[in-house]
C-alpha cells in the first residue's frame, strides 16, 4: 500500500451508527443477523463479523464498535498520544526533537514497555519512516516545522516571577496616579534597513541601518516618530517627507545613545504637555541608553514616570513588538519593492527611508493594532494574567528543586519516598526497585511531620500495607489489599530494634513470590528527561555586577534615581 493512500470509494458517514444499531439488535436477541442487515442496509457479513466479535462479552464498546486502531499498528493509541504530548513539551522548552530523534525514542519507548516491534526497528534501533509519517497523520496536534531561532537568555529570562514583578510595579503606579488610557505610553525602537531583505538585487555589505523611536498610548494614539540617522549632521531633507511631525537626530553609528534619548524625551514632552500635576507613564525596555541620568532627571522634573520592562521579556511585554512593528516591517518591505520597481538598478539611500516609511507607518500605527497590543500584554486594561502560563515553559530548565528542612522531613513539594512491608518489617524502596513492584503494592505518600515520627527512630507509613508476602500474587492476579490504620497494635509490632532487610533482598523476595507481574509503565520523559540547568555552585568567585540593571524598575522614583 502506498504511503499516501487516497480512498477511491464513497464511505457512509453514518456507517458506525448503523453498525452499532445492527449489532445491538442481534446481541439483544430482537432479530437475526439477516434482518438486522436488511434494516440498516449493511452487508450481512459485516454485521455477522462484528456480532461474533462482541458476542463473548455481550457489550458494545462505549465509543466505537470498530477497533480504535489498526490491527497492525505497533504503538497503541494511548502510547502515541503520550509520545505526542512529550514532543509538544519538548517544543515548548525550545528543545524540539527531529524526525530521527523521534523515531529513536519511539523505538526505546516500545522496547522498554515490552511492545513487540518489527525486525527493521531492531536492526536500525529506531522506528521506520512509514511509522513516523503515519504517526503524524494520526496525531493532528503535531506537525513538522522549522523552529524560530531564539537566545538562551531570552528562553530562561522570561519567567513568571520576573513578569509578576513588572505587573506589581505597574499596578502600584496605576493605583497611585489613577492614569487614564491616554496617559499610559509605550516607547520602543526598531531598525530601518536601507537594503530590502526580501530582494536579491543588493548586497548586504552596502546596507546602512538607522533607528527609529515609536510612541503609542493605551487610548490608541501615537506620537510622531524620532529617526536616528548614521550621520554626524542631519539635514531636514532626510525626514521632512516622512510621517507628519517626525524629527531626525544624528549619530555616527546610527545607534541610540543617552544624549539622543534625552533629546527624544524632550520632544515627547513637547507633544504630550505633561507636568508633575498631570503626569504620564512611559513604559520602555531597560537599554543602557534609557538609563541616562540627565534623561531620568528631566523625566522626574516634568511628570514623566519611567517604568522599565524586565530583560529578555520585550517579545511578550512590549506592545509595539507584539502587534505593531511586525505589520509595519512587512509594509515597509513592500514599499521598498515598489520603489525599486520604479527606480531599477538604484539602491535605496538614507534620505528615502523616511519617505518610504510614511505610508507603512500610517497603516500600521492604527488604533486597533495599538489597543490590541496593550491588551495582549496586560498593560491596559490591567491584567497580570494576560500572558498564559504555557509561555513560561522555556524557563523551566532553570527551576531549582525545593530544599529539605533541618529535620529531613519531606514537604508536599519534594520528592516522595515509597515504603512497602513484608511480614512485620517496613522497608523504603528506591527508584530502581520501585519499577519492579506492581503498582497495587506501592502507594506514593509523603511522610507527615507529626510529633510521634520525630521522636521515634522509625517511620510508620500512612499507606496500604500487605499482611504477608503470600498475598502478593494469587492465580496470576492481585488480591484486594486491606489498608491498616496506624493503631496501637501496629505501633507495638514495629519496634526500633527490628533489623532492616537490604533492598536486594526485597527484590529477590518479590521475584520469588510472584511468577509474573506487570512492569511499571515507562514514559518518554523518563527515557529522555527534559533538559535542566545544573544547580551546582561555581567553584570560582562570581563576577561583580550591578544586578539592579537586570530588573524592572521605576526609574523616576527617588531611591532608583539616587
Secondary structure, 3 states (H helix, E strand, C coil): CCCCCCCCCCCCCCHHHHHHHHHHHHHCCCCCHHHHHHHHCCCHHHHHHHHHHHHCCCCCCCCCCCCCCCCCCCCCHHHHHHHHHHHHHHHHCCCCCCHHHHHHHHHHHHHHCCCCCCHHHHHHCCCCHHHHHHHHHHCCCCCCCCCCCCCHHHHHHCCHHHHHHHHHHHHHHHHHHCCCHHHEEEEEEEEEECCCCCCCCCCHHHCCEEEEEEEEECCCCEEEEEEEECCCCCCHHHCCCCCCCCEEEECCCCCCCHHHHHHHHHHHHHHHCCCCCCCEEEEECCCHHHHCHHHHHHHHHCCEEEEECCCCCHHHHCHHHHHHHHHHHHHHHHHHHHHHHHCCCCCCCHHHHHHHHHHHHHHHCCHHHHHHHHHHCCCCCCCCCCCCHHHHHHHHHHCCCCCCCCCCCCCCCCCCCEEEEECCEEEEECHHHHCCCCCCCCCCCCCCCCHHHHHCCCCCCCCCCCCCHHHCCECCECCCCCCCCCCHHHHHHCCCCCCCCCHHHHHHHHHHHCCCCCCCCCCHHHHCCCCCCCCCCCCCCCCCCCHHHHCCCECCCHHHHC
